[in-house]
Amino acid sequence: MITFENALDAVSQLSIDQQEILIDILKKRNAEVRRRQILEECREGVAEYRTGVLKSQTAEGAIADLRGYLDAEDCVKC
């Protein structure tokens, strides 16, 4: 198994041009993985909506729910 450090060492042995190509490839692969994750989350949300787990609401209602959630959680990250 390759360690992160080994991978960095291997990449550092590539030419600058090869490193830039590798960076571009990795960015594109990461974008594709993220797109698949978003698609799956979207499908799950639609399925939950169709089964009644999620209910539609107005923007005002959603904002009120979020404010209530933040107030109840004491907003640790705020």
C-alpha positions in Angstrom: 0.0 0.0 0.0 1.3 3.4 -0.9 1.5 6.0 1.9 0.6 9.6 1.3 4.3 10.5 1.9 5.4 7.9 -0.7 2.9 9.4 -3.2 4.3 12.9 -2.6 7.8 11.7 -3.1 6.9 10.0 -6.3 5.1 13.1 -7.6 8.1 15.3 -6.7 10.2 13.1 -9.1 8.0 14.1 -12.1 8.8 17.1 -14.2 6.8 20.3 -13.5 4.8 19.7 -16.7 3.9 16.2 -15.6 3.0 17.4 -12.1 0.7 20.0 -13.7 -1.0 17.3 -15.9 -1.4 15.1 -12.8 -3.0 18.0 -10.9 -5.4 18.6 -13.7 -6.3 14.9 -13.9 -6.8 14.7 -10.1 -9.1 17.8 -10.1 -11.2 16.4 -12.9 -11.5 13.0 -11.1 -12.4 14.7 -7.8 -15.0 16.8 -9.6 -16.6 13.7 -11.1 -16.6 11.9 -7.8 -18.3 14.9 -6.2 -20.9 15.1 -9.0 -21.8 11.5 -8.4 -22.1 12.1 -4.6 -24.4 15.1 -5.3 -26.5 13.1 -7.7 -26.9 10.3 -5.1 -27.9 12.8 -2.4 -30.4 14.3 -4.8 -31.9 10.9 -5.6 -32.1 10.1 -1.9 -33.9 13.5 -1.3 -36.4 12.9 -4.1 -37.1 9.4 -2.7 -37.6 10.8 0.8 -39.9 13.5 -0.6 -41.9 10.9 -2.5 -42.4 8.7 0.5 -43.4 11.6 2.7 -40.3 11.7 4.9 -39.6 15.3 3.6 -42.4 17.8 3.2 -42.4 20.9 1.0 -42.4 24.3 2.7 -42.1 28.0 1.9 -38.8 29.8 2.0 -40.0 31.6 5.1 -40.8 28.4 6.8 -37.4 26.9 5.9 -35.6 30.0 7.2 -37.6 29.9 10.5 -36.7 26.2 10.9 -33.1 27.0 10.3 -33.1 29.8 12.8 -34.8 27.6 15.4 -32.2 24.9 14.8 -29.3 27.3 15.2 -30.8 28.7 18.4 -31.4 25.3 19.8 -27.9 24.1 19.0 -26.3 27.2 20.5 -24.5 27.5 17.2 -21.1 26.0 18.2 -19.6 27.0 14.8 -20.9 30.6 14.8 
